[in-house]
Amino acid sequence: MTKLHDPLTVGAGGAAFWQTSDGEDLAEQGAPLVATFELVDFCSGYGQTHSAKAERNARPYVGIAWQGILEMIENPPQVDKAQGQWAIFSTLPSRVFAEQREQGKFYVSWHDFDENAPGVDAAAHAATQATNSDVHAYSSRSATEEKPKCRVLLPLVEPIDGRRYELLQECINDRLEAAGLVPDRVTERAGQLCYLPNRGELYEHTAIDWNGPLDWRTEFAEELAAKERELAEQEAEFEKRREALVEKRKQREAQYTAGQVSPIQTFRDNYTAQEAWESVGARMKGRRALSPLSDSGSPAITFSSDGVLWHSHHGSDREAGIGTPDRAAGGCWGDAFDVFVHFQHGGDFTAALKAAGDMFTIGGVTITKHNQRAHMEEQARINAGSDFSSPAGCEDADGDQEGEKKPEPVDIFGTLEPPAFPVHRLPRSLAAYTADQAELLGVDPGIIGMAGLTVIAACIDDRIRIQPKRFDPTWTESARIWSAPVGDPSAMKSPALAKAMNPAKKIDAKWRKEGDEAYKKYQREHAKWEKRAAKEDDPGPAPELPPMNRLIYEDTTVEKLGDLLAMYSPRGALVFNDELSGWLSSMDAYKNGGSKDRAAWLEAYNGGPKSIDRVKRGSTYVENWSACVLGGIQPSVIQDYAKVTNHDGMLQRFIVYFARPAEEGVDRWPDMDAKQRYEDLVEHIVGITAGSEPVKLSEEAHAAKEALWSKITAAVKLHPNPYLVAALGKWKGTYARLLLTFHVIECAERGVHPSAERVNKETAENVASLLWDCLLVHAVRFYQELDEVGDKARAVAGLVLARGWERFTVKRDLDRYMRASRKWKPWEVDETMQRLESFGWILPVVGKLNERGRPAAYQVNPLVHERFKAEADKERERREEVAKLMGELAG
């Protein structure tokens, strides 16, 4: 058989001229043209563990020819997914992405359709039109009638190298998306497996002979050239950044002794990229690491030779928001601190920065590998005068008082009991209704009070705004509140919420009835206009959709909410769910998937215009994407949700209120005057139109506001709980929104438009007191249960009390008496000790440092054994009972 070489040129019609080894044209000899892809064996294998070196599936790679694939398409096997055959359409027997990218030679392009799958025929025709080439398509093993998942194969007229293959895949997927399909972008990786036909519940296949194999050299010439230029620019930028990081590392050597390095860079210097990933659960497989977020089981994280950077090819890591997106490779890249920010602090950069500062900074000086030991020893000598072991009241040779008063240890075990809800701080109409209905039902008045504020905030037109600062007109807030009473079913949240919601539901029902009638009238008029337009050249202007209002939305998706908000008045809305668990669980992020729904709801907290563009649904413009949110939730549900969320600010937007258990209600006549005043209030507020100017504060109100803001700023700087700090960071805006709500209510009670008066001192003080004296305690209680460092500190504190330690060595004693601490990462140990030290429980022992320059041993404040004797007895009893139980089980 005559040996075929690669095609050398392309004719005007796109046909390849093939030549023999001696340079003669086969076409001129009359020999049949045989495409290259028909003459090779592709890399192939079986099962879901794809490496021949893997212990669980130690099978060698096999080869499969194009004809064998066609036969499988015609007559697919039916085997378990774990035994299914796969192919990489390259002759290189390797599953390694980098090897396929650099050494692979690809003969077939393939594309996968899982989401919004179009079906075999539709996908094949779309691929043919997009590429002007032949197509073979078949159903995926998991395809069903509802989800007809499928794959399409596009033979190439000429093989393409791995790097350019990835760009070609991206180009084709771009065209398929432009045609209205949703291809899986994971196929853009050179080493990605294509599972070959395997009959499942539904199996279909088709082939379209269109214009021969795909000639990517002509069909995608311009697009490939553009992609190559873009990739080259990205690689140059990546290399530039890497070189800059390496150079900065060299320059910082001279800065160490001066303590001029930032906490972020100090963290990077103390922990390599590989150490950071391993500490969060990534497993090394050879020179690569398997991300804890990976669902494919293939290690995709690589590390630079100098240990500065890591790079992940997994889209799951990029979608999680780790590091910097790498569009060309479908993953992301970053350094050790990026891992610390995402996994240890839920993506909260500010909290991670503060934690790093606490870990490596003492006395205002940044501690590094080069100076940390000297700094710690010096600091220990400075603190020697306040050593817990120094006898207070002793005098030195000069007669001076030796030693200082021992610091009072903070109660780290205390479970905060929030105060009673301050009903008297509410505006009069709402306060009277809240107190009356709470007594009748026997429920915590805070449920009705906070729900009532949220309902009224939703009734206030978003175009009525408040300007919190004196001289900054660019920052204004609408009365947009998210509120969540937290309590077990015994708290009777639902009946209490219903009391607050009743007037709003009546208004919403009235608006819907009016809207339905107006819409039907519009439809009749539009139908008449269409008939005239069919007969007359000038039927006149088409009737316009009349303005309509809607207030309440329940059990709605993001897509449907967008359609409705675009249809109705841009005044804002109230999203009400009797149980918020359904609302939270409907978001894709709660199911560890994407984050589109979640991001859209976060935007609804801020309000403003939003454009929604969907391939199938078309484009929708919402003038005001805004919503108040109200609903109850059980403590266990919201805690479970908090554990799986990425802490992007969703929970921090809610005003959390822990409801007390309900009691026996009072059997008496309700205060009908209070009920009527509340209903009249809601009815009046919903009809207030916006003025030309925002609501402003009086000078006395500014003073009350600034006093609160100063306390919020101090709490944000000083409190060790990063989740609480993130919530408090939004409280200035929350204060402004509550302030506007209170002001509108009080103006409505007097029959005055809210823009006609400035917020007075009493209103500003009432809102400040509600936030700081009541709701802050609820927030602290809620977020301390999310603080893992606090949990670890309490565990160590309990151990200190149970063992009666006056002094302990961190690694030796914790590892011996607390098994859980053996799994803690170095910075988790450091943060835990730092927390106990800041709470006055422990103090570093002079001169005892570990290999990281952190204290290796601590002295215990003797006051903890005096003050917390009851807790110590309980902890010892608990440990004795556990030991007894385990002994009985073992015996």
Secondary structure as GFF3:
##gff-version 3
##sequence-region A 1 891
A	DSSP	alpha_helix	26	29	.	.	.	ID=ss1
A	DSSP	three_ten_helix	36	39	.	.	.	ID=ss2
A	DSSP	beta_strand	41	46	.	.	.	ID=ss3
A	DSSP	three_ten_helix	55	57	.	.	.	ID=ss4
A	DSSP	beta_strand	62	65	.	.	.	ID=ss5
A	DSSP	alpha_helix	66	74	.	.	.	ID=ss6
A	DSSP	three_ten_helix	81	83	.	.	.	ID=ss7
A	DSSP	beta_strand	85	88	.	.	.	ID=ss8
A	DSSP	alpha_helix	97	103	.	.	.	ID=ss9
A	DSSP	beta_strand	105	113	.	.	.	ID=ss10
A	DSSP	alpha_helix	120	131	.	.	.	ID=ss11
A	DSSP	beta_strand	135	139	.	.	.	ID=ss12
A	DSSP	beta_strand	150	161	.	.	.	ID=ss13
A	DSSP	alpha_helix	162	178	.	.	.	ID=ss14
A	DSSP	three_ten_helix	185	188	.	.	.	ID=ss15
A	DSSP	beta_strand	194	195	.	.	.	ID=ss16
A	DSSP	beta_strand	205	208	.	.	.	ID=ss17
A	DSSP	alpha_helix	216	219	.	.	.	ID=ss18
A	DSSP	alpha_helix	221	252	.	.	.	ID=ss19
A	DSSP	three_ten_helix	256	258	.	.	.	ID=ss20
A	DSSP	alpha_helix	263	270	.	.	.	ID=ss21
A	DSSP	alpha_helix	273	279	.	.	.	ID=ss22
A	DSSP	beta_strand	283	285	.	.	.	ID=ss23
A	DSSP	beta_strand	288	290	.	.	.	ID=ss24
A	DSSP	beta_strand	301	303	.	.	.	ID=ss25
A	DSSP	beta_strand	310	312	.	.	.	ID=ss26
A	DSSP	alpha_helix	315	319	.	.	.	ID=ss27
A	DSSP	beta_strand	324	326	.	.	.	ID=ss28
A	DSSP	beta_strand	331	334	.	.	.	ID=ss29
A	DSSP	alpha_helix	336	339	.	.	.	ID=ss30
A	DSSP	pi_helix	340	344	.	.	.	ID=ss31
A	DSSP	alpha_helix	345	345	.	.	.	ID=ss32
A	DSSP	alpha_helix	349	360	.	.	.	ID=ss33
A	DSSP	beta_strand	361	362	.	.	.	ID=ss34
A	DSSP	beta_strand	365	366	.	.	.	ID=ss35
A	DSSP	alpha_helix	372	383	.	.	.	ID=ss36
A	DSSP	three_ten_helix	384	386	.	.	.	ID=ss37
A	DSSP	beta_strand	394	395	.	.	.	ID=ss38
A	DSSP	beta_strand	401	402	.	.	.	ID=ss39
A	DSSP	three_ten_helix	423	425	.	.	.	ID=ss40
A	DSSP	alpha_helix	428	441	.	.	.	ID=ss41
A	DSSP	alpha_helix	445	459	.	.	.	ID=ss42
A	DSSP	beta_strand	465	466	.	.	.	ID=ss43
A	DSSP	beta_strand	477	478	.	.	.	ID=ss44
A	DSSP	beta_strand	482	486	.	.	.	ID=ss45
A	DSSP	three_ten_helix	489	491	.	.	.	ID=ss46
A	DSSP	alpha_helix	493	535	.	.	.	ID=ss47
A	DSSP	beta_strand	552	553	.	.	.	ID=ss48
A	DSSP	alpha_helix	558	567	.	.	.	ID=ss49
A	DSSP	beta_strand	574	579	.	.	.	ID=ss50
A	DSSP	alpha_helix	580	585	.	.	.	ID=ss51
A	DSSP	three_ten_helix	588	591	.	.	.	ID=ss52
A	DSSP	alpha_helix	596	606	.	.	.	ID=ss53
A	DSSP	beta_strand	610	614	.	.	.	ID=ss54
A	DSSP	beta_strand	618	622	.	.	.	ID=ss55
A	DSSP	beta_strand	628	632	.	.	.	ID=ss56
A	DSSP	alpha_helix	635	644	.	.	.	ID=ss57
A	DSSP	three_ten_helix	651	653	.	.	.	ID=ss58
A	DSSP	beta_strand	654	658	.	.	.	ID=ss59
A	DSSP	alpha_helix	672	685	.	.	.	ID=ss60
A	DSSP	alpha_helix	699	718	.	.	.	ID=ss61
A	DSSP	alpha_helix	722	728	.	.	.	ID=ss62
A	DSSP	alpha_helix	731	750	.	.	.	ID=ss63
A	DSSP	three_ten_helix	754	756	.	.	.	ID=ss64
A	DSSP	alpha_helix	761	769	.	.	.	ID=ss65
A	DSSP	pi_helix	770	775	.	.	.	ID=ss66
A	DSSP	alpha_helix	776	784	.	.	.	ID=ss67
A	DSSP	alpha_helix	788	803	.	.	.	ID=ss68
A	DSSP	beta_strand	807	809	.	.	.	ID=ss69
A	DSSP	alpha_helix	810	817	.	.	.	ID=ss70
A	DSSP	three_ten_helix	819	823	.	.	.	ID=ss71
A	DSSP	alpha_helix	826	838	.	.	.	ID=ss72
A	DSSP	beta_strand	842	844	.	.	.	ID=ss73
A	DSSP	beta_strand	857	860	.	.	.	ID=ss74
A	DSSP	alpha_helix	862	867	.	.	.	ID=ss75
A	DSSP	alpha_helix	869	890	.	.	.	ID=ss76
###
